[in-house]
Amino acid sequence: MQVESGVIDYDQTIASIWPEFGVRGKDSFTVRDALTHRVGLADLPGDAAPSSWATGSG
């Protein structure tokens, strides 16, 4: 829905949405990479609420 509404693009880097993600060489991974499971998250901070994942806040 975010792509269809023009909020994000499949080829947009994740770091452009979530700057902290781009550390340690992950700055070139795209939304498409994440959706096709070519990139992963080893761990999320304990205070990362699922309700904030879609908005990029919190």
N, C-alpha and C positions, 0 to 999 in steps of 0.2 A: 504494500500500500504506500509506503514511503517513496519508493521509486516511481510508482504510477502517478503520485501527486507532485513529483518533481522536487521533493525535499532532499533526497540523496540520489546518487547514481551508482550503478553496479561497479563501474570502473573508478570510482572515487576512492582515495586512500582512506583506510580506517583512521589513520592519524589526523586527517583533516577534520574528522568528526570527534575523535577521542585522542587528543594530542599525547597523552601519557602512554598510549599504546605504541607509539612510534619509537620508543627507546630500544636500544640494543639490536639495531638492524631490522626492526619490524616496520620501518617507515614506508615501505613500498607495498605492503599488503593491501589489497583492495576489498571492498565489500563483497565482490564476486568471489574472491579467494576464501573469505570466511564462510560464505553460503555453500561453497563446494568443498568445505572441510579441508582446505589446503593450508589453513592457519588455525592455531588453537590457543586457548587460554589455559595456562597451567594452573592458575589460581586467581580468584577474585578477592578483593579485600573483604574482610568479615562484615563490614558495614555496608556493602554494596547491595542495595535493595533491588529485587527484580523489577519493581515498578519504575525504577529510574533508568534501566538499561535502554529502553527505546528512545528516551529523550536525551540521553547523554549527560544528565545531571545527577548529582548525588554521589 
